[in-house]
Amino acid sequence: MKSLKELYQIGMGPSSSHTMAPEKIAKYLMKKYPSATGYKVTLYGSLALTGKGHGTDTVLKKVLGNETQIVFDTSKINLPHANTLDIEVYNSDNCIAKHRAYSLGGGAIEIENEPVITPPEVYSLNTFDEIKSYCIDKEIRLCDYVYESEPNIKEYLSDIWEQMCLSIKKGLKTDGILPGGLNVRRKAKFLYQQRHIDESPETRENRLVCSYAFAVAEENADGGYIVTAPTCGSCGVLPAAFYYVKNTRNVSDEDIINGLATAGLIGNLIKTNASISGAECGCQAEIGSACAMAAGGLAEIFGLSAEQIEYAAEISLEHHLGLTCDPVNGLVQIPCIERNAVAAMRALNSLSLADFLSSTRTVSLDTIIQTMYETGKDLSNRYKETSEAGMAKLYKMH
């Protein structure tokens, strides 16, 4: 598995696969061909179907120049990956190069015949069962395995946590209408301020956690800076859950970093053995993965066992199986923002169940990861970030 630096990335929303990854691809090719005077980019699959709403053309022109020709080809099927693009490089009227590239989810990219950009493998174990057995034998925690594999990762995780907090704080102070034409009003600030005299502890928890998730998800939808955890579209889940326990429990900064390490390990396992791409496996791969990361990370923060951490993550992913990705108008707003809040609450609930019931667990995290991947492959492409079915279709009809 690759470094957690490839999973947790700070960048601008609204989509790690539709904006962050194409931006990386464009910048790489610009550097490779300094004599280029123009470009033509052809988008396929999900990039073609929801690229307008996600701002793919905007970010490509920002990097490559406003004269860049962008073609949205929605006719191609049987693509190597749901997020495929071709870039033709020109010098005057001559095409000097053509590259096929893929946006793999979470900002990860691949350009055919360009191995130089492939990040190295830094983790020798690739299943949770292997990692758990290793940690039990060595009498170390899951986060210690991360630090053993990446000795200098703590400082990076500290920067990641700082950005997560900044995204929450900014989102809680901002109101107004999100761009894109759906007239979606920001709700984080309103939720955060709606205190009631007779508010129960449970109601307060729900309100605060949801306000934090809304804050980050709305920042993402507005093109603000967030952390992929594991993607832009699911960026509010983990920060919301962690921020809540940091402010309401006796949790140290070191605890948070340990939680981020273990959460990242879980996200890495899903990314390696399945997918974190909504275009490839539906929203279960984004929100489901984020919920599993958050729940497992919370279990680490509170010092639960490896078995309990596994159960918390497994519950979270299991109960997102089959979740479709059907963004209205191709925007990361409806139903994406609310899903971040619901998943953050589910992560806290999964933590509680794991604390009490881990001894009754019968399904492994590795099994549920594989199940999610197979489920995603079986989903109709119309429900995988194409805006051709589900809520996206019915919204247009009304």
N, C-alpha and C positions, 0 to 999 in steps of 0.2 A: 504494500500500500504506500501511497505517496504522503508527503508531509501535510500536516494540518494547515500549513500556510496555503495549500492549494484548495482547501475546503472553506476555511474562514478567510474571506477577502473583503477589504473595505472598498466600496465603490459606489457609483451613482445608480439609482434605480432607473426605470422600474423593473428591469428583467435581467437576471444574470445570463440567461441564454440568448436573449434577443438584443440586448444592448452592450453589456459588459464583454461578452465573448466576441461579437462582431467587431467591437472596438479594438480588442487585442489582435485579432486577425488582420485588420486593416493596418494597424500600426506596425505589425511585423513585416508585412509586405511592402509598406512604404520604405522601411529601413533597408529591406533587401534590394529594392529597385530605386535607388536615389535619382536615376535619370528619368523616371516615369513622369509623364505629363498629363495622364488621364487614366480613368478606371471605368470599367463596367462591372456591376455586381448583379448577379442573378440569384434571387432567393427562392428556395423551394420548401415544400412541406409546411410545417408550422411557421417558419420564418416568413413565408410568402402569405400565409393566411391571416396571421395576426401581427405581422411586422409593422403595419401602419399604427395600430393601437399601442404597440409596445415601443414605438419610436426607433425601429431598426434603421429605417432610411435616414432619419434625422442624425443619428450618431455616425453613420457611415459617411454622410456628406460633411459632417463636422470634422471628421478625421481626414478624409480623402479629397475634400473640396466640393463646393456646391455644384460644380459642373459634372460630378460623377453621375453616370446613368444607373439608375436602380430599376431592375425588372423584377416584378412579383409574378413568378411562374407557378400557378396553382394547378397546372395540368399534370405535372410529373408524379408518378407513383412508383412504388417499389424502390424507394431511395435507400442508400446505405444507412442513413440516419434521418430522423424526422426533422432535424435542424441542419440542412445542407445548403451551402452556398458556393457559387463559382465566382471567382474574381479574375477578370481579364485586365492585364496591365498594358498600357499603351505609351509609346513614345511618338508624339505627333499622331499620324494616322496608322502607325504600325503596331500590331499586337505583339509585344515582346515576351509575354508570358501569360499562362493561364493556370490557376490553382483551384483545386476543389478543397473546401474546408468544412469542418463540422463543429457545431456548438454542442458540447456533450452534456451540459447542465452544470449549474453552479459556477458558471464562468470558465469552465474548462474547455479547451479547444484542441483540435487536431487539424493539421494541414497535411494533405497527402505528400509523401516524399520529403517531408521536412522534420526528421527525427530530432533535430537540434532543440526544438521547443518542448520536447517531452520531459516532464519533471522526473527525477530519479525516484526509485523505490527506496523508502527508508524504513519500512516495517517488514519484518521477515515473516510474520504470521498474518493470515488472511481470513480467519474465521473467529467468531467470538469464542467458540468452544476451545480452540487452540490457545487463544490468549488467556482465557479464564484458567485453563489447566496450568499454563505456564506461571501465571500469577499465584495460584494456590501453591504450586510446588516451591516457588521462591519466597512465599509468604510476603508478597507485595500487593499493593492495590493496583487497580487498572490504570489509574493516572500515573503511577510509578513506571508502568510499562511504556507509557507515552514519553516520559522524561528520559527513560533509558534509551529509547529509540531516537529521540530528538532532544539532546541535552540542553539546547539553547532556546527551547520553544516557550519557556515561561514568559520571557519579556515580550514576545510577540503576542501571546495570549492576553497579557496585561493591556497592550495597545488595543486589542480586539474588544476587550471589556470596556475600555474607556470610550471607544466609538459607540458601542451599544448603548451606554448610558447617555452619551451626547444625543443620540438619535431619539431616545425616549424623552429627554428633557426638552429638546427642540419641538418635538411633536406635541407635547403637552401644552406648549405655549402658543401654538399656531392654530388659527381657525380659517374659515373660508371655504371656497369651492375647489375641488381637485380638477386639474386640466383633463381634457379629453372629450367633453361634450355630454357626459352622463349627468352632470350637475350633482355629483356626489359631494355632500358636505362633510368636512372633517368633523369627527365626533370625539376624538381623544380628550381635548380640552374640556368639553362639556361633561363627559363621563367623569373625569377626574375631579371636577369641581362640584358635582352633585352629591354633597354630603347631606345626610339626614340625621336629625337628632336621635331618633330611635333605631338607627341602622344597626342591624345585627352583625356580629363578626363575619358570618358567612357571606352576607350581602356586601359588606365592605370589601372582603377579599375578591369577590367576583368583580366588583366595580373597578377596583384598583388594577387587578391583573389585566382585565379587558382594556382599560384605558391605556396601559403601557403597551399592549399589543397593537391597539389601534394607532398609537402614536408612531411606532416604528413603521407599520405597514402603510400609514398615510404619508410618512416621509418618503418611503419608497415610491409610492404611486405618484408623488409630486416631483420625482427625479432628484431627491435629496440623497445624502450620504448615509449608507447603512452597511451592515455586515451580512454577507451571505451565510446563512445558518440553517440549512445548507445552501439555500438559493435566495434570490431577491424576493420572490413571491411568498416565501415562508419565513422572511427575516424577522418577524415580530414575535414568534412563538417563544424561542429560547430566552431572548432578552427580557421579555415580560415576566416569565416565571422566575428567572434568576434575580431580577431587580426587586421583585416582590419579597422574596425570602431574604434578600440582603437588607432590606429596609424594615422587616418585621421580625426577623429571627436573629439569634446570636451567631451570625455568619461573618467570617473574616474575609478579607480580600484573597488570602491564600486558599480558603475554601472555594471561593468562586473560580479561581484559576484551575484548581483541581477538577471542579465540575466541568469547566470548559474543555479540559483535556479529555476527560472520559466521554463527554458528549461528542467531541470531535472524533474520538475513536469509533463510536457507534455510527456516526455519519459517514466516516471513511469506509466502514464495513459495508454499509448500504450502497455507497457510491461504487465500491469495487465489485461487489457480488451481485448487484442489481442495478438500480439507477436512481438518481435524484432529479431526473428531468421530467417535467410535466408533459413535454412533447413526446417523450418516449413511453412513459408509464402512467400518465394521468396525475392528478393532484395528490394521490396517495404517495407518490414518490417525493413530493415536495412537502406538503403539510404533514403527511404521515411520518416522514423521516424527521422533520423538525420536532414533532411531538415526541418521537422516540429519543431523539438527542436530548431534549429538555428533561424528560422524565428520568433517563439514565444519569444525566448530569446532576439533577437534583438529588438522586439517590447517593451519588458520590459525595455531594456537598454535606449530606447528613450522615456520612460514614456507614452506609449500609453495605452489606456483603456483596460479593460479585454475583451471587445467585439472585439477590434482590435487585441489583442494578439491571441484570439481564431481564428479569421479570417485568420491571417497570418499563423498559424499552420495548419489550415484546408486546405487552398489553397495548401500548400506545400505537404501535405500527399495525397490530392485528385489527384494531377497531377503526382503522382508516382504509382497510382493504376495499378496493373497488371505487374509491373516491375519484370522480371524474374531474377533468380540467376543462371547464367550459366558460371562459371569461367573456363577459358581455362586451361587445364591440372590440374584443381583443385587448382590453385594458386590464391592468392588474388592480382592479377595484371591486367589482361585483362578480362573484361572491368572495373574492380573495381576502379582503381586509377583515371581514367578520370571521372567516375561517381561521385566521391567525389567533384571534381572541378565544374562540372556542377550543382550539387545540392547546393553547396555553393553560386553560382551565383543566383540560383533559390530562395534561402532563402532571399537574398537581394531584389529580384524582388517582392517576396510575401510580404515583409515588406512594400514596396511602395504601392502596391495594397491595402493592409489592411488599410494603413494610409488614403487613399482617399475613399474607397468603403465599409467599414465595415457596414455601415447603410443599404446596399443592400443585405447583406448576408442572404441566405435562408437555408443553410445546416450547421448543428452543427458539432463541432469537434468530439463529442461522436459518431455521426452517421457515420462520415467518418472513425473513428477508427474501428467501427464494420464492415463497408463495406470492409475495407482493410483485416480484419481477414477472412471474408467470401470469399473474392476474393482469398486470399492465400490458403484457404482450397480447393477451386475449381481448383487451378492450378495443372497441371500434376506434379507428383513428379520428372519428368525428368527436370523440370525447377526450382527445389528447391535445389540448392547446391549439385547436383549429377554429374555435368559435362557430362550428357548423351544427351543433346540436345542443340539447339540454337547455340550460338557462339562457345561453347566448342566442339560441334560435327562437325560443319562446318570447324573449324580451323584444326582439325585432318584430314579432308578429303582433305584439300589443302596443 
